[in-house]
Amino acid sequence: MRFHHVVSTGGVRWGVLDPLQKRGHWYLHVVVDVPTLQTAPTDAVVGVDLGVTRAAVTSDNRFHGQRRWRDLEARDFQLRRTLQATGTKSAKRHLRRLSGKTARRRDHDHVVSKRIVGGVPQGATLAVENVTTIRSRVTARRANGGQRRLHSWSFATLRALIRYKA
């Protein structure tokens, strides 16, 4: 069921309303067209350093990302590993519930990119670190989970979100 009704208020156009039911919950997707604002470019440049310990650090000494995200991911990984090894019916049910929880936590890249772009003055230039060769430059130990974290971190996704939101 889709509703096509265009309403304009204050320069914002509201378009398609799409109700969605997923796992017993109802969601409403709303398409909105917002006009882009024109800003004058400035000489300010802010560099963004991407990392594994902290998601991003900007050149104005702001640390983005929370330390507890890494601990939550490690705890969920251990729980998932244990449940998959068990293989019982209740373990599979618990895994389904856990998959929804981890999917809801996947917005870390969105949160970090929004904070980075929001903390930069209007018209400033963002310079994001090139991390295409980070896996060959960084030595990650397997014992403390650093190797798994390094290879599962979404550097390209974070970079794309920063580019999109800037």
Biotite code that builds the C-alpha atoms (Angstrom):
import biotite.structure as struc

atoms = struc.array([
    struc.Atom([0.000, 0.000, 0.000], chain_id="A", res_id=1, res_name="MET", atom_name="CA", element="C"),
    struc.Atom([1.532, 3.308, -1.128], chain_id="A", res_id=2, res_name="ARG", atom_name="CA", element="C"),
    struc.Atom([0.223, 6.822, -0.865], chain_id="A", res_id=3, res_name="PHE", atom_name="CA", element="C"),
    struc.Atom([1.284, 9.318, -3.537], chain_id="A", res_id=4, res_name="HIS", atom_name="CA", element="C"),
    struc.Atom([0.393, 12.758, -2.337], chain_id="A", res_id=5, res_name="HIS", atom_name="CA", element="C"),
    struc.Atom([2.667, 15.751, -2.803], chain_id="A", res_id=6, res_name="VAL", atom_name="CA", element="C"),
    struc.Atom([2.430, 18.520, -0.233], chain_id="A", res_id=7, res_name="VAL", atom_name="CA", element="C"),
    struc.Atom([4.680, 21.593, -0.252], chain_id="A", res_id=8, res_name="SER", atom_name="CA", element="C"),
    struc.Atom([5.325, 23.500, 2.963], chain_id="A", res_id=9, res_name="THR", atom_name="CA", element="C"),
    struc.Atom([8.087, 26.054, 3.355], chain_id="A", res_id=10, res_name="GLY", atom_name="CA", element="C"),
    struc.Atom([10.068, 24.860, 0.321], chain_id="A", res_id=11, res_name="GLY", atom_name="CA", element="C"),
    struc.Atom([9.980, 21.213, 1.453], chain_id="A", res_id=12, res_name="VAL", atom_name="CA", element="C"),
    struc.Atom([8.109, 18.728, -0.727], chain_id="A", res_id=13, res_name="ARG", atom_name="CA", element="C"),
    struc.Atom([6.584, 15.672, 0.933], chain_id="A", res_id=14, res_name="TRP", atom_name="CA", element="C"),
    struc.Atom([6.078, 12.787, -1.460], chain_id="A", res_id=15, res_name="GLY", atom_name="CA", element="C"),
    struc.Atom([5.558, 9.056, -1.073], chain_id="A", res_id=16, res_name="VAL", atom_name="CA", element="C"),
    struc.Atom([4.370, 7.538, 2.215], chain_id="A", res_id=17, res_name="LEU", atom_name="CA", element="C"),
    struc.Atom([5.132, 3.839, 2.386], chain_id="A", res_id=18, res_name="ASP", atom_name="CA", element="C"),
    struc.Atom([3.939, 1.777, 5.410], chain_id="A", res_id=19, res_name="PRO", atom_name="CA", element="C"),
    struc.Atom([6.045, -1.323, 6.103], chain_id="A", res_id=20, res_name="LEU", atom_name="CA", element="C"),
    struc.Atom([5.526, -4.218, 8.504], chain_id="A", res_id=21, res_name="GLN", atom_name="CA", element="C"),
    struc.Atom([8.634, -6.098, 9.624], chain_id="A", res_id=22, res_name="LYS", atom_name="CA", element="C"),
    struc.Atom([8.734, -8.732, 12.374], chain_id="A", res_id=23, res_name="ARG", atom_name="CA", element="C"),
    struc.Atom([5.517, -7.544, 13.975], chain_id="A", res_id=24, res_name="GLY", atom_name="CA", element="C"),
    struc.Atom([6.398, -3.833, 13.984], chain_id="A", res_id=25, res_name="HIS", atom_name="CA", element="C"),
    struc.Atom([5.050, -1.134, 11.687], chain_id="A", res_id=26, res_name="TRP", atom_name="CA", element="C"),
    struc.Atom([7.299, 1.491, 10.099], chain_id="A", res_id=27, res_name="TYR", atom_name="CA", element="C"),
    struc.Atom([6.462, 4.439, 7.858], chain_id="A", res_id=28, res_name="LEU", atom_name="CA", element="C"),
    struc.Atom([8.906, 5.459, 5.127], chain_id="A", res_id=29, res_name="HIS", atom_name="CA", element="C"),
    struc.Atom([8.469, 9.062, 4.067], chain_id="A", res_id=30, res_name="VAL", atom_name="CA", element="C"),
    struc.Atom([10.178, 10.569, 1.018], chain_id="A", res_id=31, res_name="VAL", atom_name="CA", element="C"),
    struc.Atom([11.022, 14.240, 1.450], chain_id="A", res_id=32, res_name="VAL", atom_name="CA", element="C"),
    struc.Atom([12.674, 16.606, -1.057], chain_id="A", res_id=33, res_name="ASP", atom_name="CA", element="C"),
    struc.Atom([14.572, 19.395, 0.698], chain_id="A", res_id=34, res_name="VAL", atom_name="CA", element="C"),
    struc.Atom([16.191, 22.137, -1.393], chain_id="A", res_id=35, res_name="PRO", atom_name="CA", element="C"),
    struc.Atom([19.975, 22.366, -1.047], chain_id="A", res_id=36, res_name="THR", atom_name="CA", element="C"),
    struc.Atom([21.454, 25.401, 0.624], chain_id="A", res_id=37, res_name="LEU", atom_name="CA", element="C"),
    struc.Atom([24.166, 27.351, -1.180], chain_id="A", res_id=38, res_name="GLN", atom_name="CA", element="C"),
    struc.Atom([27.191, 28.162, 0.979], chain_id="A", res_id=39, res_name="THR", atom_name="CA", element="C"),
    struc.Atom([30.233, 30.233, 0.132], chain_id="A", res_id=40, res_name="ALA", atom_name="CA", element="C"),
    struc.Atom([33.504, 28.262, 0.250], chain_id="A", res_id=41, res_name="PRO", atom_name="CA", element="C"),
    struc.Atom([36.038, 29.291, 2.902], chain_id="A", res_id=42, res_name="THR", atom_name="CA", element="C"),
    struc.Atom([39.759, 28.660, 3.369], chain_id="A", res_id=43, res_name="ASP", atom_name="CA", element="C"),
    struc.Atom([39.193, 26.397, 6.404], chain_id="A", res_id=44, res_name="ALA", atom_name="CA", element="C"),
    struc.Atom([40.418, 22.814, 6.022], chain_id="A", res_id=45, res_name="VAL", atom_name="CA", element="C"),
    struc.Atom([39.640, 20.033, 8.511], chain_id="A", res_id=46, res_name="VAL", atom_name="CA", element="C"),
    struc.Atom([41.492, 16.720, 8.255], chain_id="A", res_id=47, res_name="GLY", atom_name="CA", element="C"),
    struc.Atom([39.901, 13.431, 9.294], chain_id="A", res_id=48, res_name="VAL", atom_name="CA", element="C"),
    struc.Atom([42.072, 10.543, 10.496], chain_id="A", res_id=49, res_name="ASP", atom_name="CA", element="C"),
    struc.Atom([40.301, 7.166, 10.411], chain_id="A", res_id=50, res_name="LEU", atom_name="CA", element="C"),
    struc.Atom([41.370, 4.473, 12.826], chain_id="A", res_id=51, res_name="GLY", atom_name="CA", element="C"),
    struc.Atom([40.492, 1.212, 14.497], chain_id="A", res_id=52, res_name="VAL", atom_name="CA", element="C"),
    struc.Atom([40.664, 2.255, 18.150], chain_id="A", res_id=53, res_name="THR", atom_name="CA", element="C"),
    struc.Atom([38.614, 5.416, 17.587], chain_id="A", res_id=54, res_name="ARG", atom_name="CA", element="C"),
    struc.Atom([36.492, 5.612, 14.452], chain_id="A", res_id=55, res_name="ALA", atom_name="CA", element="C"),
    struc.Atom([37.708, 9.079, 13.484], chain_id="A", res_id=56, res_name="ALA", atom_name="CA", element="C"),
    struc.Atom([39.760, 11.971, 14.842], chain_id="A", res_id=57, res_name="VAL", atom_name="CA", element="C"),
    struc.Atom([39.525, 15.402, 13.248], chain_id="A", res_id=58, res_name="THR", atom_name="CA", element="C"),
    struc.Atom([42.386, 17.891, 13.029], chain_id="A", res_id=59, res_name="SER", atom_name="CA", element="C"),
    struc.Atom([40.610, 20.176, 15.511], chain_id="A", res_id=60, res_name="ASP", atom_name="CA", element="C"),
    struc.Atom([41.222, 17.517, 18.229], chain_id="A", res_id=61, res_name="ASN", atom_name="CA", element="C"),
    struc.Atom([37.746, 15.994, 18.300], chain_id="A", res_id=62, res_name="ARG", atom_name="CA", element="C"),
    struc.Atom([37.455, 12.263, 18.854], chain_id="A", res_id=63, res_name="PHE", atom_name="CA", element="C"),
    struc.Atom([34.446, 10.700, 17.118], chain_id="A", res_id=64, res_name="HIS", atom_name="CA", element="C"),
    struc.Atom([33.031, 7.310, 18.018], chain_id="A", res_id=65, res_name="GLY", atom_name="CA", element="C"),
    struc.Atom([32.578, 5.773, 21.417], chain_id="A", res_id=66, res_name="GLN", atom_name="CA", element="C"),
    struc.Atom([34.944, 3.298, 23.045], chain_id="A", res_id=67, res_name="ARG", atom_name="CA", element="C"),
    struc.Atom([32.043, 1.142, 24.234], chain_id="A", res_id=68, res_name="ARG", atom_name="CA", element="C"),
    struc.Atom([31.063, 0.367, 20.616], chain_id="A", res_id=69, res_name="TRP", atom_name="CA", element="C"),
    struc.Atom([34.157, -1.809, 20.329], chain_id="A", res_id=70, res_name="ARG", atom_name="CA", element="C"),
    struc.Atom([33.317, -3.636, 23.560], chain_id="A", res_id=71, res_name="ASP", atom_name="CA", element="C"),
    struc.Atom([29.702, -4.209, 22.456], chain_id="A", res_id=72, res_name="LEU", atom_name="CA", element="C"),
    struc.Atom([30.876, -5.611, 19.126], chain_id="A", res_id=73, res_name="GLU", atom_name="CA", element="C"),
    struc.Atom([33.369, -7.943, 20.841], chain_id="A", res_id=74, res_name="ALA", atom_name="CA", element="C"),
    struc.Atom([30.719, -9.172, 23.289], chain_id="A", res_id=75, res_name="ARG", atom_name="CA", element="C"),
    struc.Atom([28.212, -9.808, 20.498], chain_id="A", res_id=76, res_name="ASP", atom_name="CA", element="C"),
    struc.Atom([30.867, -11.644, 18.492], chain_id="A", res_id=77, res_name="PHE", atom_name="CA", element="C"),
    struc.Atom([31.662, -13.983, 21.406], chain_id="A", res_id=78, res_name="GLN", atom_name="CA", element="C"),
    struc.Atom([27.962, -14.608, 22.074], chain_id="A", res_id=79, res_name="LEU", atom_name="CA", element="C"),
    struc.Atom([27.277, -15.312, 18.396], chain_id="A", res_id=80, res_name="ARG", atom_name="CA", element="C"),
    struc.Atom([30.238, -17.700, 18.243], chain_id="A", res_id=81, res_name="ARG", atom_name="CA", element="C"),
    struc.Atom([29.012, -19.611, 21.304], chain_id="A", res_id=82, res_name="THR", atom_name="CA", element="C"),
    struc.Atom([25.423, -19.838, 20.045], chain_id="A", res_id=83, res_name="LEU", atom_name="CA", element="C"),
    struc.Atom([26.504, -21.012, 16.591], chain_id="A", res_id=84, res_name="GLN", atom_name="CA", element="C"),
    struc.Atom([28.650, -23.719, 18.157], chain_id="A", res_id=85, res_name="ALA", atom_name="CA", element="C"),
    struc.Atom([25.709, -24.860, 20.309], chain_id="A", res_id=86, res_name="THR", atom_name="CA", element="C"),
    struc.Atom([23.313, -25.239, 17.373], chain_id="A", res_id=87, res_name="GLY", atom_name="CA", element="C"),
    struc.Atom([20.171, -25.987, 19.397], chain_id="A", res_id=88, res_name="THR", atom_name="CA", element="C"),
    struc.Atom([16.719, -24.702, 18.521], chain_id="A", res_id=89, res_name="LYS", atom_name="CA", element="C"),
    struc.Atom([16.793, -22.096, 21.294], chain_id="A", res_id=90, res_name="SER", atom_name="CA", element="C"),
    struc.Atom([20.288, -21.001, 20.225], chain_id="A", res_id=91, res_name="ALA", atom_name="CA", element="C"),
    struc.Atom([19.028, -20.403, 16.681], chain_id="A", res_id=92, res_name="LYS", atom_name="CA", element="C"),
    struc.Atom([16.081, -18.442, 18.065], chain_id="A", res_id=93, res_name="ARG", atom_name="CA", element="C"),
    struc.Atom([18.486, -16.359, 20.154], chain_id="A", res_id=94, res_name="HIS", atom_name="CA", element="C"),
    struc.Atom([20.661, -15.776, 17.051], chain_id="A", res_id=95, res_name="LEU", atom_name="CA", element="C"),
    struc.Atom([17.657, -14.409, 15.150], chain_id="A", res_id=96, res_name="ARG", atom_name="CA", element="C"),
    struc.Atom([16.960, -11.998, 18.003], chain_id="A", res_id=97, res_name="ARG", atom_name="CA", element="C"),
    struc.Atom([20.639, -11.060, 18.166], chain_id="A", res_id=98, res_name="LEU", atom_name="CA", element="C"),
    struc.Atom([20.752, -10.349, 14.409], chain_id="A", res_id=99, res_name="SER", atom_name="CA", element="C"),
    struc.Atom([18.050, -7.706, 14.802], chain_id="A", res_id=100, res_name="GLY", atom_name="CA", element="C"),
    struc.Atom([19.927, -6.122, 17.679], chain_id="A", res_id=101, res_name="LYS", atom_name="CA", element="C"),
    struc.Atom([23.212, -5.922, 15.787], chain_id="A", res_id=102, res_name="THR", atom_name="CA", element="C"),
    struc.Atom([21.428, -4.569, 12.707], chain_id="A", res_id=103, res_name="ALA", atom_name="CA", element="C"),
    struc.Atom([20.038, -1.733, 14.820], chain_id="A", res_id=104, res_name="ARG", atom_name="CA", element="C"),
    struc.Atom([23.535, -0.980, 16.092], chain_id="A", res_id=105, res_name="ARG", atom_name="CA", element="C"),
    struc.Atom([24.927, -0.728, 12.577], chain_id="A", res_id=106, res_name="ARG", atom_name="CA", element="C"),
    struc.Atom([24.263, 2.997, 12.512], chain_id="A", res_id=107, res_name="ASP", atom_name="CA", element="C"),
    struc.Atom([27.670, 3.779, 14.041], chain_id="A", res_id=108, res_name="HIS", atom_name="CA", element="C"),
    struc.Atom([29.016, 4.966, 10.688], chain_id="A", res_id=109, res_name="ASP", atom_name="CA", element="C"),
    struc.Atom([26.008, 7.258, 10.266], chain_id="A", res_id=110, res_name="HIS", atom_name="CA", element="C"),
    struc.Atom([26.477, 8.715, 13.753], chain_id="A", res_id=111, res_name="VAL", atom_name="CA", element="C"),
    struc.Atom([30.204, 9.336, 13.259], chain_id="A", res_id=112, res_name="VAL", atom_name="CA", element="C"),
    struc.Atom([29.800, 10.858, 9.793], chain_id="A", res_id=113, res_name="SER", atom_name="CA", element="C"),
    struc.Atom([26.996, 13.143, 10.993], chain_id="A", res_id=114, res_name="LYS", atom_name="CA", element="C"),
    struc.Atom([29.102, 14.361, 13.915], chain_id="A", res_id=115, res_name="ARG", atom_name="CA", element="C"),
    struc.Atom([32.114, 14.991, 11.673], chain_id="A", res_id=116, res_name="ILE", atom_name="CA", element="C"),
    struc.Atom([30.153, 16.935, 9.059], chain_id="A", res_id=117, res_name="VAL", atom_name="CA", element="C"),
    struc.Atom([28.155, 18.795, 11.724], chain_id="A", res_id=118, res_name="GLY", atom_name="CA", element="C"),
    struc.Atom([31.334, 19.891, 13.530], chain_id="A", res_id=119, res_name="GLY", atom_name="CA", element="C"),
    struc.Atom([32.890, 21.482, 10.452], chain_id="A", res_id=120, res_name="VAL", atom_name="CA", element="C"),
    struc.Atom([32.192, 25.168, 9.700], chain_id="A", res_id=121, res_name="PRO", atom_name="CA", element="C"),
    struc.Atom([29.981, 25.921, 6.665], chain_id="A", res_id=122, res_name="GLN", atom_name="CA", element="C"),
    struc.Atom([32.008, 26.036, 3.446], chain_id="A", res_id=123, res_name="GLY", atom_name="CA", element="C"),
    struc.Atom([35.094, 24.332, 4.917], chain_id="A", res_id=124, res_name="ALA", atom_name="CA", element="C"),
    struc.Atom([36.970, 21.567, 3.104], chain_id="A", res_id=125, res_name="THR", atom_name="CA", element="C"),
    struc.Atom([37.095, 18.061, 4.593], chain_id="A", res_id=126, res_name="LEU", atom_name="CA", element="C"),
    struc.Atom([40.238, 16.032, 3.898], chain_id="A", res_id=127, res_name="ALA", atom_name="CA", element="C"),
    struc.Atom([39.703, 12.352, 4.732], chain_id="A", res_id=128, res_name="VAL", atom_name="CA", element="C"),
    struc.Atom([42.643, 9.972, 5.176], chain_id="A", res_id=129, res_name="GLU", atom_name="CA", element="C"),
    struc.Atom([43.241, 7.475, 2.373], chain_id="A", res_id=130, res_name="ASN", atom_name="CA", element="C"),
    struc.Atom([42.946, 4.068, 4.046], chain_id="A", res_id=131, res_name="VAL", atom_name="CA", element="C"),
    struc.Atom([43.056, 1.787, 0.997], chain_id="A", res_id=132, res_name="THR", atom_name="CA", element="C"),
    struc.Atom([46.352, 0.228, 2.153], chain_id="A", res_id=133, res_name="THR", atom_name="CA", element="C"),
    struc.Atom([45.689, 0.231, 5.902], chain_id="A", res_id=134, res_name="ILE", atom_name="CA", element="C"),
    struc.Atom([45.494, -3.555, 6.117], chain_id="A", res_id=135, res_name="ARG", atom_name="CA", element="C"),
    struc.Atom([49.040, -3.886, 4.825], chain_id="A", res_id=136, res_name="SER", atom_name="CA", element="C"),
    struc.Atom([50.408, -1.000, 6.940], chain_id="A", res_id=137, res_name="ARG", atom_name="CA", element="C"),
    struc.Atom([48.941, -2.000, 10.320], chain_id="A", res_id=138, res_name="VAL", atom_name="CA", element="C"),
    struc.Atom([50.027, -5.019, 12.308], chain_id="A", res_id=139, res_name="THR", atom_name="CA", element="C"),
    struc.Atom([47.003, -6.467, 14.066], chain_id="A", res_id=140, res_name="ALA", atom_name="CA", element="C"),
    struc.Atom([47.326, -9.235, 16.610], chain_id="A", res_id=141, res_name="ARG", atom_name="CA", element="C"),
    struc.Atom([44.921, -12.112, 16.582], chain_id="A", res_id=142, res_name="ARG", atom_name="CA", element="C"),
    struc.Atom([44.965, -12.670, 20.343], chain_id="A", res_id=143, res_name="ALA", atom_name="CA", element="C"),
    struc.Atom([43.116, -9.509, 21.351], chain_id="A", res_id=144, res_name="ASN", atom_name="CA", element="C"),
    struc.Atom([40.683, -9.455, 18.413], chain_id="A", res_id=145, res_name="GLY", atom_name="CA", element="C"),
    struc.Atom([42.516, -6.671, 16.591], chain_id="A", res_id=146, res_name="GLY", atom_name="CA", element="C"),
    struc.Atom([42.839, -8.668, 13.392], chain_id="A", res_id=147, res_name="GLN", atom_name="CA", element="C"),
    struc.Atom([39.111, -9.380, 13.196], chain_id="A", res_id=148, res_name="ARG", atom_name="CA", element="C"),
    struc.Atom([38.293, -5.743, 14.037], chain_id="A", res_id=149, res_name="ARG", atom_name="CA", element="C"),
    struc.Atom([40.684, -4.428, 11.387], chain_id="A", res_id=150, res_name="LEU", atom_name="CA", element="C"),
    struc.Atom([39.216, -6.583, 8.630], chain_id="A", res_id=151, res_name="HIS", atom_name="CA", element="C"),
    struc.Atom([35.591, -6.000, 9.613], chain_id="A", res_id=152, res_name="SER", atom_name="CA", element="C"),
    struc.Atom([35.779, -2.220, 10.042], chain_id="A", res_id=153, res_name="TRP", atom_name="CA", element="C"),
    struc.Atom([33.882, -0.346, 7.341], chain_id="A", res_id=154, res_name="SER", atom_name="CA", element="C"),
    struc.Atom([36.369, 2.342, 6.285], chain_id="A", res_id=155, res_name="PHE", atom_name="CA", element="C"),
    struc.Atom([34.905, 2.705, 2.793], chain_id="A", res_id=156, res_name="ALA", atom_name="CA", element="C"),
    struc.Atom([31.355, 3.019, 4.118], chain_id="A", res_id=157, res_name="THR", atom_name="CA", element="C"),
    struc.Atom([32.345, 5.736, 6.588], chain_id="A", res_id=158, res_name="LEU", atom_name="CA", element="C"),
    struc.Atom([34.241, 7.625, 3.884], chain_id="A", res_id=159, res_name="ARG", atom_name="CA", element="C"),
    struc.Atom([31.272, 7.400, 1.497], chain_id="A", res_id=160, res_name="ALA", atom_name="CA", element="C"),
    struc.Atom([28.859, 8.638, 4.181], chain_id="A", res_id=161, res_name="LEU", atom_name="CA", element="C"),
    struc.Atom([31.105, 11.603, 4.971], chain_id="A", res_id=162, res_name="ILE", atom_name="CA", element="C"),
    struc.Atom([31.280, 12.475, 1.275], chain_id="A", res_id=163, res_name="ARG", atom_name="CA", element="C"),
    struc.Atom([27.489, 12.122, 0.919], chain_id="A", res_id=164, res_name="TYR", atom_name="CA", element="C"),
    struc.Atom([26.653, 14.238, 3.976], chain_id="A", res_id=165, res_name="LYS", atom_name="CA", element="C"),
    struc.Atom([29.217, 16.946, 3.244], chain_id="A", res_id=166, res_name="ALA", atom_name="CA", element="C"),
])
